[in-house]
Amino acid sequence: MSSLTRDDVAHLAVLARIDLSEAELDRMVGELDVILGAVAKVQQAPIDGVAPMSHPLPLTNVTRPDVVRPSLTPDEALSGAPEVEEQRFSVPRILTED
């Protein structure tokens, strides 16, 4: 049995600014007890010699190499644009200079 009490859960709820009903407080004692039990079990894992890590799998740069490939010409890219100005899409101004 855990040392977690209903008053502890009520105090945590106040700190988290969560309004819990009486029934929710009673239910949360059991749920938080299960969570604390799982954390205690994980804390018993043998970790001597294990380096801290940010991810369980080793990560490397997952981006693809930057390779020049054929692409659209500016005229092809702008061919469907309603308005073009100096090889750019022309759009209505939405911001003022202020």
All heavy atoms as an XYZ file, in Angstrom:
738
protein
N       0.843     -1.202      0.000
C       0.000      0.000      0.000
C       0.870      1.241      0.000
O       1.900      1.295      0.641
C      -0.920     -0.049      1.225
C      -1.964      1.016      1.261
S      -3.201      0.720      0.007
C      -4.178      2.154      0.152
N       0.459      2.219     -0.718
C       1.197      3.455     -0.855
C       0.974      4.354      0.350
O      -0.016      4.243      1.069
C       0.743      4.167     -2.125
O       1.256      5.466     -2.154
N       1.900      5.271      0.527
C       1.735      6.261      1.592
C       0.973      7.478      1.083
O       0.815      8.455      1.796
C       3.096      6.670      2.135
O       3.859      7.256      1.096
N       0.492      7.423     -0.156
C      -0.263      8.513     -0.751
C      -1.654      8.564     -0.127
O      -2.367      7.568     -0.071
C      -0.378      8.298     -2.268
C      -0.929      9.444     -3.088
C       0.023     10.634     -3.035
C      -1.126      9.015     -4.520
N      -2.024      9.749      0.347
C      -3.334      9.896      0.988
C      -4.244     10.785      0.136
O      -3.804     11.437     -0.811
C      -3.192     10.544      2.378
O      -2.719     11.884      2.217
C      -2.232      9.754      3.262
N      -5.492     10.789      0.531
C      -6.472     11.634     -0.148
C      -6.102     13.097      0.006
O      -6.266     13.901     -0.912
C      -7.856     11.348      0.440
C      -8.990     11.988     -0.292
C     -10.311     11.521      0.339
N     -11.428     12.001     -0.399
C     -11.927     13.235     -0.298
N     -11.382     14.100      0.512
N     -12.967     13.599     -1.024
N      -5.569     13.457      1.169
C      -5.129     14.840      1.395
C      -3.960     15.198      0.474
O      -3.865     16.339      0.005
C      -4.720     15.042      2.860
C      -5.925     15.038      3.799
O      -7.044     15.315      3.323
O      -5.730     14.752      4.997
N      -3.059     14.229      0.216
C      -1.955     14.471     -0.715
C      -2.489     14.778     -2.115
O      -2.012     15.692     -2.787
C      -1.022     13.254     -0.786
C      -0.280     13.003      0.508
O      -0.042     13.960      1.273
O       0.052     11.828      0.765
N      -3.472     13.993     -2.532
C      -4.058     14.205     -3.861
C      -4.773     15.553     -3.915
O      -4.661     16.286     -4.901
C      -5.016     13.050     -4.229
C      -5.735     13.332     -5.540
C      -4.258     11.735     -4.307
N      -5.466     15.906     -2.857
C      -6.145     17.202     -2.808
C      -5.129     18.333     -2.883
O      -5.344     19.336     -3.579
C      -6.980     17.311     -1.543
N      -3.996     18.181     -2.191
C      -2.947     19.196     -2.236
C      -2.356     19.309     -3.643
O      -2.135     20.425     -4.148
C      -1.854     18.851     -1.216
C      -0.732     19.831     -1.186
N      -0.877     21.128     -0.746
C       0.555     19.709     -1.568
C       0.273     21.759     -0.853
N       1.170     20.914     -1.345
N      -2.110     18.179     -4.289
C      -1.605     18.190     -5.664
C      -2.599     18.864     -6.608
O      -2.205     19.604     -7.509
C      -1.305     16.773     -6.140
C      -0.096     16.091     -5.513
C      -0.041     14.623     -5.927
C       1.177     16.805     -5.895
N      -3.873     18.610     -6.394
C      -4.904     19.221     -7.238
C      -4.899     20.741     -7.068
O      -5.031     21.479     -8.044
C      -6.276     18.644     -6.896
N      -4.711     21.214     -5.842
C      -4.642     22.657     -5.606
C      -3.418     23.240     -6.300
O      -3.496     24.280     -6.961
C      -4.611     22.956     -4.087
C      -4.260     24.410     -3.832
C      -5.933     22.603     -3.445
N      -2.261     22.565     -6.173
C      -1.042     23.055     -6.815
C      -1.192     23.111     -8.339
O      -0.676     24.019     -8.983
C       0.145     22.165     -6.442
C       0.600     22.222     -4.984
C       1.699     21.194     -4.744
C       1.072     23.610     -4.606
N      -1.883     22.113     -8.902
C      -2.085     22.056    -10.350
C      -3.288     22.881    -10.792
O      -3.588     22.949    -11.982
C      -2.264     20.605    -10.785
N      -3.977     23.478     -9.828
C      -5.175     24.276    -10.105
C      -6.229     23.480    -10.854
O      -6.798     23.920    -11.845
C      -4.819     25.554    -10.845
C      -3.905     26.426    -10.018
C      -3.513     27.663    -10.697
N      -2.557     28.343     -9.803
C      -2.197     29.580     -9.933
N      -2.669     30.313    -10.896
N      -1.344     30.115     -9.102
N      -6.446     22.256    -10.332
C      -7.460     21.366    -10.889
C      -8.552     21.209     -9.835
O      -8.273     20.861     -8.693
C      -6.863     19.983    -11.237
C      -5.751     20.130    -12.265
C      -7.945     19.036    -11.726
C      -4.983     18.846    -12.518
N      -9.764     21.468    -10.238
C     -10.896     21.332     -9.319
C     -11.430     19.904     -9.415
O     -12.016     19.530    -10.436
C     -11.982     22.348     -9.686
C     -13.113     22.376     -8.683
O     -12.890     21.960     -7.521
O     -14.219     22.812     -9.047
N     -11.184     19.103     -8.376
C     -11.637     17.711     -8.365
C     -12.795     17.542     -7.397
O     -12.790     18.117     -6.296
C     -10.493     16.778     -7.950
C      -9.276     16.707     -8.873
C      -8.206     15.806     -8.272
C      -9.671     16.210    -10.244
N     -13.773     16.745     -7.785
C     -14.895     16.434     -6.899
C     -14.421     15.427     -5.851
O     -13.325     14.863     -5.940
C     -16.056     15.857     -7.702
O     -15.711     14.573     -8.198
N     -15.250     15.178     -4.860
C     -14.915     14.210     -3.805
C     -14.683     12.820     -4.406
O     -13.736     12.122     -4.038
C     -16.035     14.168     -2.757
C     -16.263     15.489     -2.037
C     -15.047     15.956     -1.250
O     -14.424     15.133     -0.560
O     -14.710     17.158     -1.348
N     -15.532     12.441     -5.343
C     -15.391     11.117     -5.978
C     -14.105     11.044     -6.799
O     -13.415     10.016     -6.807
C     -16.604     10.832     -6.865
N     -13.773     12.133     -7.487
C     -12.540     12.154     -8.283
C     -11.310     12.082     -7.390
O     -10.329     11.404     -7.726
C     -12.491     13.422     -9.145
C     -13.487     13.414    -10.286
C     -13.562     14.755    -10.995
O     -13.465     15.809    -10.330
O     -13.742     14.735    -12.235
N     -11.353     12.751     -6.241
C     -10.232     12.659     -5.298
C     -10.027     11.219     -4.847
O      -8.896     10.722     -4.808
C     -10.479     13.556     -4.083
C     -10.262     15.048     -4.282
C     -10.722     15.819     -3.054
C      -8.797     15.342     -4.576
N     -11.117     10.543     -4.511
C     -11.018      9.154     -4.072
C     -10.465      8.261     -5.178
O      -9.624      7.388     -4.927
C     -12.389      8.636     -3.613
C     -12.875      9.321     -2.342
O     -12.009      9.770     -1.552
O     -14.096      9.423     -2.156
N     -10.924      8.463     -6.400
C     -10.458      7.652     -7.522
C      -8.995      7.929     -7.844
O      -8.219      7.021     -8.143
C     -11.334      7.915     -8.746
C     -11.061      6.937     -9.884
C     -11.884      7.224    -11.120
N     -11.281      8.330    -11.832
C     -11.925      9.433    -12.204
N     -13.204      9.577    -11.959
N     -11.291     10.404    -12.832
N      -8.596      9.199     -7.757
C      -7.227      9.581     -8.101
C      -6.197      9.019     -7.134
O      -5.047      8.791     -7.510
C      -7.103     11.103     -8.158
C      -7.830     11.738     -9.323
S      -7.290     11.138    -10.929
C      -5.683     11.835    -11.037
N      -6.577      8.765     -5.878
C      -5.639      8.149     -4.929
C      -5.176      6.809     -5.487
O      -3.978      6.522     -5.532
C      -6.281      7.978     -3.534
C      -5.392      7.145     -2.627
C      -6.560      9.322     -2.894
N      -6.106      6.007     -5.960
C      -5.750      4.699     -6.517
C      -4.976      4.818     -7.819
O      -3.995      4.087     -8.042
N      -5.388      5.736     -8.703
C      -4.714      5.885     -9.994
C      -3.289      6.402     -9.828
O      -2.360      5.912    -10.475
C      -5.529      6.810    -10.904
C      -6.834      6.181    -11.359
C      -7.658      7.099    -12.249
O      -7.162      8.177    -12.630
O      -8.808      6.724    -12.562
N      -3.118      7.386     -8.956
C      -1.772      7.903     -8.721
C      -0.898      6.872     -8.014
O       0.317      6.826     -8.237
C      -1.828      9.200     -7.922
C      -2.344     10.412     -8.692
C      -2.487     11.622     -7.771
C      -1.425     10.754     -9.845
N      -1.502      6.037     -7.190
C      -0.755      4.968     -6.530
C      -0.192      3.992     -7.567
O       0.956      3.550     -7.463
C      -1.658      4.232     -5.536
C      -0.886      3.273     -4.667
O       0.231      3.621     -4.244
O      -1.400      2.160     -4.419
N      -0.978      3.664     -8.596
C      -0.507      2.779     -9.669
C       0.648      3.439    -10.431
O       1.662      2.801    -10.733
C      -1.670      2.438    -10.632
C      -1.161      1.724    -11.871
C      -2.713      1.582     -9.919
N       0.519      4.731    -10.715
C       1.568      5.459    -11.435
C       2.849      5.497    -10.601
O       3.944      5.227    -11.108
C       1.096      6.881    -11.791
C      -0.032      6.816    -12.819
C       2.247      7.740    -12.294
C      -0.748      8.126    -13.058
N       2.732      5.811     -9.321
C       3.911      5.860     -8.456
C       4.560      4.485     -8.329
O       5.784      4.373     -8.252
C       3.540      6.406     -7.082
C       3.158      7.885     -7.052
C       2.698      8.300     -5.656
C       4.323      8.751     -7.498
N       3.741      3.430     -8.335
C       4.287      2.069     -8.309
C       5.090      1.763     -9.568
O       6.158      1.141     -9.501
N       4.601      2.203    -10.707
C       5.321      1.983    -11.963
C       6.633      2.765    -11.973
O       7.668      2.251    -12.412
C       4.444      2.400    -13.148
N       6.617      3.985    -11.474
C       7.840      4.783    -11.409
C       8.840      4.124    -10.472
O      10.041      4.045    -10.766
C       7.528      6.236    -10.967
C       8.799      7.001    -10.643
C       6.720      6.947    -12.027
N       8.379      3.617     -9.352
C       9.271      2.943     -8.405
C       9.895      1.705     -9.035
O      11.078      1.417     -8.818
C       8.498      2.566     -7.142
N       9.131      0.981     -9.839
C       9.658     -0.204    -10.510
C      10.741      0.184    -11.515
O      11.784     -0.464    -11.602
C       8.528     -0.964    -11.210
C       8.963     -2.282    -11.815
C       7.804     -2.975    -12.505
C       7.052     -3.786    -11.480
N       6.048     -4.664    -12.106
N      10.518      1.252    -12.272
C      11.511      1.717    -13.241
C      12.779      2.176    -12.519
O      13.892      1.946    -12.992
C      10.927      2.856    -14.115
C      12.006      3.540    -14.927
C       9.841      2.306    -15.027
N      12.620      2.811    -11.366
C      13.778      3.293    -10.614
C      14.653      2.147    -10.102
O      15.799      2.364     -9.753
C      13.332      4.174     -9.447
C      12.824      5.527     -9.899
C      12.337      6.380     -8.751
O      11.885      5.871     -7.727
N      12.402      7.688     -8.931
N      14.140      0.935    -10.074
C      14.915     -0.220     -9.622
C      15.746     -0.835    -10.742
O      16.519     -1.749    -10.496
C      13.979     -1.289     -9.040
C      13.265     -0.845     -7.792
C      12.215     -1.836     -7.344
O      12.012     -2.877     -7.973
N      11.531     -1.530     -6.256
N      15.636     -0.339    -11.941
C      16.386     -0.887    -13.074
C      17.879     -0.692    -12.851
O      18.311      0.349    -12.358
C      15.953     -0.214    -14.369
N      18.688     -1.705    -13.213
C      20.144     -1.560    -13.061
C      20.697     -0.610    -14.124
O      20.702     -0.924    -15.309
C      20.655     -2.985    -13.267
C      19.610     -3.652    -14.098
C      18.304     -2.995    -13.743
N      21.145      0.554    -13.695
C      21.605      1.563    -14.656
C      23.087      1.881    -14.508
O      23.579      2.813    -15.126
C      20.774      2.855    -14.540
C      20.880      3.434    -13.124
C      19.338      2.628    -14.927
C      20.326      4.832    -12.990
N      23.804      1.118    -13.710
C      25.238      1.375    -13.569
C      25.922      1.203    -14.913
O      25.743      0.206    -15.600
C      25.857      0.415    -12.547
C      25.351      0.680    -11.145
O      24.954      1.825    -10.881
O      25.344     -0.265    -10.321
N      26.692      2.206    -15.306
C      27.418      2.149    -16.565
C      26.595      2.524    -17.783
O      27.085      2.453    -18.904
N      25.349      2.919    -17.601
C      24.504      3.319    -18.726
C      24.561      4.837    -18.848
O      24.235      5.556    -17.906
C      23.038      2.854    -18.536
C      22.167      3.347    -19.667
C      22.969      1.348    -18.397
N      24.990      5.301    -19.997
C      25.097      6.750    -20.212
C      23.709      7.361    -20.399
O      22.842      6.765    -21.038
C      25.946      7.023    -21.447
N      23.488      8.562    -19.844
C      22.207      9.238    -20.075
C      22.012      9.513    -21.557
O      22.975      9.735    -22.289
C      22.349     10.552    -19.308
C      23.481     10.348    -18.371
C      24.373      9.328    -18.990
N      20.755      9.472    -22.005
C      20.465      9.703    -23.418
C      19.151     10.442    -23.566
O      18.328     10.445    -22.663
C      20.430      8.377    -24.164
C      19.367      7.415    -23.659
S      19.390      5.858    -24.504
C      20.178      4.844    -23.267
N      18.974     11.064    -24.707
C      17.737     11.792    -24.963
C      16.743     10.964    -25.757
O      15.592     11.335    -25.892
C      18.035     13.089    -25.721
O      18.573     12.779    -26.987
N      17.206      9.841    -26.305
C      16.359      9.011    -27.146
C      16.820      7.562    -27.003
O      18.014      7.315    -26.889
C      16.479      9.472    -28.612
C      15.386      8.951    -29.487
N      15.446      7.717    -30.065
C      14.211      9.487    -29.865
C      14.345      7.519    -30.776
N      13.590      8.590    -30.670
N      15.908      6.592    -27.004
C      16.322      5.203    -26.804
C      17.106      4.599    -27.965
O      17.790      3.601    -27.795
C      15.002      4.456    -26.607
C      13.976      5.314    -27.252
C      14.460      6.727    -27.107
N      17.022      5.199    -29.130
C      17.749      4.698    -30.290
C      18.756      5.740    -30.748
O      18.486      6.936    -30.669
C      16.776      4.391    -31.447
C      15.673      3.391    -31.157
C      14.705      3.319    -32.320
C      16.257      2.030    -30.862
N      19.912      5.304    -31.237
C      20.864      6.296    -31.732
C      20.314      6.981    -32.982
O      19.815      6.326    -33.887
C      22.106      5.469    -32.056
C      21.628      4.068    -32.203
C      20.397      3.938    -31.361
N      20.380      8.294    -32.987
C      19.854      9.056    -34.116
C      21.004      9.687    -34.890
O      21.977     10.147    -34.311
C      18.924     10.170    -33.637
C      17.619      9.738    -33.000
C      16.827     10.961    -32.560
C      16.784      8.927    -33.965
N      20.850      9.700    -36.169
C      21.783     10.424    -37.020
C      20.958     11.402    -37.839
O      19.725     11.369    -37.815
C      22.546      9.468    -37.964
O      21.595      8.720    -38.726
C      23.416      8.498    -37.173
N      21.628     12.244    -38.585
C      20.917     13.204    -39.411
C      20.018     12.434    -40.378
O      20.489     11.624    -41.169
C      21.915     14.073    -40.176
C      21.236     15.231    -40.852
O      20.025     15.325    -40.891
N      22.036     16.135    -41.385
N      18.722     12.677    -40.291
C      17.767     11.913    -41.090
C      17.341     12.639    -42.366
O      16.426     12.199    -43.047
C      16.509     11.560    -40.264
C      16.861     10.615    -39.137
C      15.856     12.818    -39.710
N      18.018     13.731    -42.696
C      17.677     14.427    -43.926
C      18.416     13.798    -45.103
O      19.458     13.177    -44.948
C      18.046     15.916    -43.841
O      19.439     16.032    -43.589
C      17.279     16.605    -42.717
N      17.859     13.973    -46.261
C      18.491     13.416    -47.461
C      19.599     14.351    -47.920
O      19.598     15.534    -47.595
C      17.463     13.217    -48.568
C      16.821     14.493    -49.054
C      15.907     14.244    -50.250
N      15.090     15.374    -50.567
C      15.516     16.478    -51.162
N      16.771     16.600    -51.504
N      14.690     17.465    -51.415
N      20.535     13.839    -48.681
C      21.596     14.713    -49.196
C      21.021     15.780    -50.124
O      20.033     15.549    -50.821
C      22.503     13.771    -49.984
C      22.044     12.395    -49.703
C      20.692     12.463    -49.089
N      21.630     16.937    -50.121
C      21.198     18.036    -50.982
C      21.838     17.835    -52.356
O      23.019     18.096    -52.553
C      21.621     19.364    -50.374
C      20.992     20.546    -51.075
O      20.066     20.333    -51.887
O      21.416     21.676    -50.816
N      21.033     17.338    -53.283
C      21.519     17.024    -54.625
C      20.755     17.877    -55.636
O      19.528     17.975    -55.570
C      21.306     15.523    -54.944
C      21.757     15.192    -56.341
C      22.022     14.660    -53.926
N      21.478     18.483    -56.549
C      20.843     19.282    -57.598
C      20.132     18.331    -58.553
O      20.718     17.353    -59.036
C      21.888     20.126    -58.355
C      21.233     20.885    -59.490
C      22.590     21.071    -57.391
N      18.854     18.606    -58.786
C      18.053     17.784    -59.700
C      17.314     18.698    -60.658
O      17.112     19.877    -60.357
C      17.035     16.949    -58.916
C      17.659     15.988    -57.937
C      16.624     15.128    -57.278
N      15.795     15.959    -56.369
C      14.741     15.499    -55.720
N      14.352     14.264    -55.872
N      14.065     16.274    -54.927
N      16.871     18.163    -61.769
C      16.076     18.996    -62.688
C      14.797     19.470    -62.001
O      14.191     18.741    -61.217
C      15.741     18.052    -63.848
C      16.665     16.899    -63.713
C      17.081     16.827    -62.274
N      14.433     20.703    -62.268
C      13.210     21.244    -61.682
C      12.553     22.183    -62.685
O      13.000     22.306    -63.823
C      13.533     21.994    -60.386
O      14.398     23.059    -60.643
N      11.508     22.849    -62.253
C      10.783     23.758    -63.133
C      11.611     25.010    -63.420
O      12.334     25.503    -62.554
C       9.468     24.187    -62.482
C       8.434     23.100    -62.190
C       7.257     23.690    -61.439
C       7.975     22.448    -63.478
N      11.457     25.521    -64.607
C      12.054     26.817    -64.916
C      11.161     27.887    -64.291
O       9.985     27.620    -63.965
C      12.120     27.042    -66.435
O      10.775     27.134    -66.928
C      12.877     25.932    -67.133
N      11.662     29.104    -64.117
C      10.794     30.155    -63.567
C       9.516     30.349    -64.382
O       8.437     30.536    -63.815
C      11.683     31.400    -63.599
C      13.067     30.859    -63.505
C      13.045     29.556    -64.246
N       9.616     30.294    -65.710
C       8.415     30.461    -66.540
C       7.417     29.336    -66.308
O       6.210     29.568    -66.263
C       8.797     30.538    -68.019
C       9.529     31.829    -68.353
O       9.293     32.832    -67.636
O      10.311     31.829    -69.310
N       7.904     28.101    -66.178
C       7.004     26.966    -65.920
C       6.343     27.100    -64.548
O       5.154     26.831    -64.386
C       7.775     25.649    -65.997
C       8.247     25.278    -67.383
C       9.194     24.080    -67.378
O       9.933     23.883    -66.387
O       9.189     23.349    -68.384
N       7.121     27.503    -63.543
C       6.587     27.638    -62.196
C       5.522     28.728    -62.121
O       4.537     28.600    -61.399
C       7.715     27.934    -61.206
N       5.696     29.796    -62.865
C       4.772     30.928    -62.827
C       3.663     30.841    -63.867
O       2.811     31.724    -63.928
C       5.560     32.233    -63.025
C       6.586     32.550    -61.924
C       7.479     33.698    -62.369
C       5.884     32.867    -60.626
N       3.639     29.786    -64.652
C       2.679     29.698    -65.754
C       1.222     29.705    -65.284
O       0.356     30.187    -65.996
C       2.948     28.450    -66.596
O       2.704     27.279    -65.829
N       0.920     29.235    -64.116
C      -0.466     29.212    -63.646
C      -0.811     30.346    -62.711
O      -1.930     30.400    -62.190
N       0.129     31.245    -62.460
C      -0.110     32.350    -61.526
C      -1.041     33.381    -62.142
O      -0.917     33.711    -63.316
C       1.211     33.010    -61.155
N      -1.987     33.921    -61.368
C      -2.877     34.949    -61.898
C      -2.128     36.230    -62.253
O      -2.457     36.891    -63.221
C      -3.880     35.209    -60.784
C      -3.498     34.366    -59.642
C      -2.322     33.542    -60.005
N      -1.108     36.601    -61.449
C      -0.326     37.799    -61.740
C       1.144     37.522    -61.462
O       1.491     36.851    -60.489
C      -0.777     38.971    -60.869
C      -2.141     39.513    -61.252
C      -2.465     40.766    -60.476
O      -1.598     41.665    -60.424
O      -3.563     40.827    -59.930
N       2.011     38.031    -62.328
C       3.452     37.838    -62.193
C       4.121     39.187    -62.317
O       3.711     40.035    -63.112
C       3.983     36.884    -63.295
C       5.490     36.763    -63.239
C       3.320     35.532    -63.197
N       5.156     39.403    -61.501
C       5.921     40.650    -61.580
C       7.385     40.325    -61.341
O       7.751     39.758    -60.310
C       5.424     41.618    -60.502
C       6.093     42.972    -60.540
C       5.520     43.888    -59.465
O       4.288     43.939    -59.318
O       6.324     44.523    -58.780
N       8.229     40.614    -62.296
C       9.671     40.393    -62.214
C      10.003     38.940    -61.832
O      10.768     38.683    -60.918
C      10.312     41.359    -61.219
C      10.187     42.807    -61.604
C      10.833     43.735    -60.596
O      11.596     43.265    -59.730
O      10.564     44.942    -60.671
N       9.415     38.009    -62.515
C       9.606     36.567    -62.294
C       9.261     36.153    -60.870
O       9.871     35.277    -60.276
C      11.039     36.137    -62.626
C      11.320     36.073    -64.101
C      12.595     35.295    -64.406
O      13.515     35.228    -63.604
N      12.626     34.712    -65.588
N       8.226     36.792    -60.309
C       7.748     36.451    -58.962
C       6.229     36.446    -58.981
O       5.602     37.123    -59.782
C       8.233     37.485    -57.944
C       9.727     37.519    -57.777
C      10.085     38.500    -56.664
N      11.508     38.600    -56.526
C      12.244     39.611    -56.960
N      11.671     40.624    -57.576
N      13.536     39.627    -56.786
N       5.634     35.691    -58.049
C       4.190     35.746    -57.874
C       3.840     37.129    -57.358
O       4.488     37.655    -56.455
C       3.716     34.695    -56.853
C       3.867     33.281    -57.312
C       4.968     32.527    -56.934
C       2.922     32.688    -58.120
C       5.118     31.217    -57.353
C       3.054     31.385    -58.547
C       4.158     30.646    -58.162
N       2.813     37.730    -57.897
C       2.352     39.036    -57.436
C       1.078     38.819    -56.635
O       0.108     38.231    -57.127
C       2.086     39.950    -58.631
O       1.645     41.204    -58.184
N       1.103     39.272    -55.373
C      -0.051     39.101    -54.493
C      -0.448     40.455    -53.911
O       0.374     41.369    -53.840
C       0.281     38.113    -53.329
C       0.566     36.724    -53.874
C       1.435     38.595    -52.501
N      -1.698     40.594    -53.496
C      -2.136     41.872    -52.919
C      -1.398     42.168    -51.608
O      -1.120     41.261    -50.832
C      -3.629     41.672    -52.655
C      -4.018     40.417    -53.318
C      -2.779     39.631    -53.574
N      -1.077     43.427    -51.384
C      -0.430     43.833    -50.137
C      -1.438     43.722    -48.994
O      -2.578     44.164    -49.115
C       0.059     45.273    -50.257
C       0.741     45.803    -48.991
C       1.189     47.226    -49.176
N       2.218     47.370    -50.169
C       3.538     47.232    -49.926
N       3.943     46.962    -48.713
N       4.406     47.384    -50.885
N      -1.007     43.141    -47.876
C      -1.885     43.018    -46.723
C      -1.366     43.802    -45.533
O      -2.069     44.008    -44.564
C      -2.115     41.546    -46.309
C      -0.796     40.882    -45.976
C      -2.863     40.787    -47.400
C      -0.940     39.515    -45.343
N      -0.106     44.246    -45.576
C       0.476     45.019    -44.492
C       0.760     46.417    -44.987
O       1.116     46.637    -46.145
C       1.775     44.375    -43.998
C       1.670     42.948    -43.477
C       3.038     42.418    -43.142
C       0.758     42.890    -42.267
N       0.660     47.390    -44.089
C       1.002     48.762    -44.441
C       2.435     49.040    -44.029
O       3.066     48.225    -43.354
C       0.059     49.748    -43.720
O       0.246     49.604    -42.311
C      -1.397     49.488    -44.079
N       2.939     50.177    -44.395
C       4.321     50.560    -44.084
C       4.482     50.987    -42.631
O       5.585     51.188    -42.167
C       4.779     51.674    -45.022
C       4.852     51.262    -46.467
C       5.926     50.228    -46.720
O       6.979     50.259    -46.074
O       5.708     49.373    -47.604
N       3.388     51.215    -41.891
C       3.457     51.713    -40.503
C       4.155     50.764    -39.590
O       4.126     49.673    -39.454
C       2.050     51.992    -39.954
C       1.387     53.092    -40.756
O       2.084     53.798    -41.487
O       0.154     53.231    -40.648
